Amino acid sequence: MDAAIARALTLTDDSSMAERTVDITTIGARSMKPRRIEIWFHSVDGEVYLTGTPGTRAWYANVLRHPEFVFHLKNGVQADLPAIATPITEGGERTRLFARIVAGIEALHARSGSEARIAPVEDWIEGSPLVRVSFN
């Protein structure tokens, strides 16, 4: 993997909202058509993850049906990376990852002065999609 891409995928506590923002193109679960959305990604222990606030997400239904998708870096480094989504469903692993992810989101909001309300970590564990991203 290119060094600039590897750096862009390795977030730190100081990474900005823009650095965390990517697009993904999934294949529609029913339509079979490409669907592109903007989403934040998270980095925990050198691995890349996608999630969202608690609730049903179309992108998650899409990657459950068609795990191969495109991860589009667009801030600083631009690259279209073929990727595979692996759902994280095991309780202990979800708990560990969401504790780190939600703490990072809370810290980012505090640094930026945002007063956005973040759902409790227990809500994320119970009701949020979570996938590990592997790059081809």
HELIX and SHEET records of a PDB file:
HELIX    1   1 ALA A    3  LEU A    9  1                                   7    
HELIX    2   2 MET A   17  ARG A   20  1                                   4    
HELIX    3   3 ALA A   58  ARG A   65  1                                   8    
HELIX    4   4 GLY A   91  SER A  112  1                                  22    
HELIX    5   5 VAL A  121  GLY A  127  1                                   7    
SHEET    1   A 7 THR A  21  ILE A  27  0                                        
SHEET    2   A 7 PRO A  34  VAL A  44 -1                                        
SHEET    3   A 7 GLU A  47  THR A  51 -1                                        
SHEET    4   A 7 LEU A 130  PHE A 135 -1                                        
SHEET    5   A 7 ALA A  79  PRO A  87 -1                                        
SHEET    6   A 7 GLU A  68  LEU A  73 -1                                        
SHEET    7   A 7 THR A  21  ILE A  27 -1                                        
END                                                                             
